């Protein structure tokens, strides 16, 4: 003889299963809440001056450290042309405590800066893109001891003529 299930037990089981599915569906809707969630902030791994109309090139950006004293390469694409980007960095970085060291202008612009307060050096390279705008790379690194500090610590002096 095969066991039989009473209709009231099978109806109760089905009702319980349906109630659980509805409850779980309600939970997943409330937890996901993607429609109500604010949009994520723009991707900005570090703090550094950027011309208007710039965005981070995630494929060429590699930085370590915290957002204000990072080291590595920050790559940007910008709607700004090469001359305007050059003027932007030449004016903006000194306002932020960066001292200009050198400028090279050719088919690209290379700017070198030092920030004694942050104990960092930076090189900003600006190149025109063929589709308009510029590609900008900022390389930041920790400062190495100055020549005077090296001599004070008994390190060998550079050879004359070099």
C-alpha positions in Angstrom: 0.0 0.0 0.0 1.4 3.4 -0.9 1.2 6.2 1.6 -1.3 8.9 0.8 -0.9 12.5 1.5 -3.9 14.3 2.8 -5.0 17.3 0.7 -4.8 19.6 3.7 -1.1 18.8 4.2 -0.2 19.3 0.6 -2.1 22.6 0.4 -0.4 23.8 3.6 3.0 22.9 2.2 2.3 24.7 -1.1 1.0 27.7 0.7 4.1 27.8 3.0 6.4 27.5 0.0 4.6 30.3 -1.9 4.8 32.5 1.2 8.5 31.9 1.5 9.2 32.7 -2.1 7.2 36.0 -1.8 9.1 36.9 1.4 12.5 36.1 -0.2 11.6 38.1 -3.4 10.7 41.0 -1.2 14.0 40.8 0.6 16.1 40.7 -2.5 14.2 43.7 -3.9 14.7 45.8 -0.8 18.4 44.8 -0.4 19.3 45.4 -4.0 17.6 48.7 -4.3 19.7 49.8 -7.3 17.0 52.1 -8.4 17.1 54.0 -5.2 20.9 53.9 -4.7 22.9 57.0 -5.5 25.3 56.8 -8.4 28.9 55.9 -7.5 31.3 58.8 -7.2 33.5 59.4 -10.2 36.7 57.3 -10.3 39.4 59.3 -8.7 42.1 57.3 -7.0 44.3 60.3 -6.1 44.2 64.0 -5.5 46.0 66.0 -8.3 45.1 69.0 -10.4 43.2 68.1 -13.6 42.2 70.5 -16.4 38.4 70.8 -17.1 37.1 68.1 -19.4 39.6 65.5 -18.2 39.0 61.9 -17.3 41.2 59.2 -15.9 42.6 56.5 -18.3 42.2 53.5 -16.0 44.3 51.3 -18.3 47.4 53.4 -18.0 46.9 54.5 -14.4 48.9 52.7 -11.7 49.2 54.4 -8.3 49.9 53.3 -4.7 49.6 55.0 -1.4 46.8 57.2 -0.1 44.9 59.7 -2.2 47.1 62.8 -1.2 50.6 61.3 -1.1 50.4 58.7 -3.8 53.2 57.4 -6.1 53.0 56.0 -9.6 51.5 57.1 -12.9 48.2 58.9 -13.2 47.1 58.9 -16.9 44.4 61.3 -18.2 42.7 62.2 -21.4 41.5 65.8 -21.7 39.5 67.9 -24.1 42.0 70.7 -23.4 44.6 71.3 -26.1 48.3 71.0 -25.4 49.0 74.7 -25.0 46.1 75.2 -22.5 47.1 72.0 -20.6 50.6 73.4 -20.4 49.4 76.7 -19.1 47.1 75.0 -16.6 49.8 72.9 -15.0 52.4 75.7 -15.1 49.9 77.9 -13.1 48.0 75.4 -10.9 50.8 73.2 -9.5 52.8 76.1 -8.0 49.6 77.2 -6.2 49.4 73.7 -4.7 53.0 73.8 -3.4 54.8 72.3 -6.3 58.0 74.2 -7.3 58.8 74.1 -11.1 62.3 72.6 -11.9 62.4 72.2 -15.7 60.3 72.6 -18.8 60.8 71.0 -22.2 58.5 72.0 -25.1 58.7 70.1 -28.4 56.1 67.8 -30.0 55.1 67.2 -26.4 55.5 69.2 -23.1 57.4 67.8 -20.2 57.2 69.7 -16.9 59.2 68.7 -13.8 58.2 69.7 -10.3 59.2 69.2 -6.7 57.1 69.5 -3.5 59.3 69.7 -0.4 56.3 69.7 1.9 55.1 66.4 0.6 58.7 65.1 -0.1 57.7 64.2 -3.7 58.8 64.9 -7.2 56.5 64.9 -10.3 56.8 64.8 -14.0 53.9 66.0 -16.1 53.9 64.9 -19.8 51.4 66.4 -22.2 50.9 65.1 -25.7 48.3 66.0 -28.4 45.9 63.3 -29.4 45.1 62.7 -33.0 41.4 62.8 -32.3 41.7 66.2 -30.4 42.5 67.1 -26.9 45.5 65.7 -25.0 46.9 62.7 -23.3 48.5 63.7 -19.9 50.6 61.5 -17.7 51.7 62.5 -14.2 54.4 60.5 -12.6 54.9 61.1 -8.9 57.7 59.6 -6.8 59.3 60.1 -3.4 62.2 62.6 -3.3 65.7 61.2 -3.0 68.2 63.0 -0.8 69.6 66.2 -2.2 73.2 66.5 -3.2 74.0 68.5 -0.1 72.4 65.9 2.2 74.3 63.1 0.4 77.6 64.9 1.0 76.7 65.5 4.7 76.0 61.8 5.1 79.5 60.9 3.7 78.3 59.7 0.4 80.8 60.0 -2.5 80.9 63.3 -4.3 80.0 63.4 -8.0 83.1 63.4 -10.2 84.0 66.8 -11.6 82.5 67.6 -15.0 79.4 65.6 -14.3 
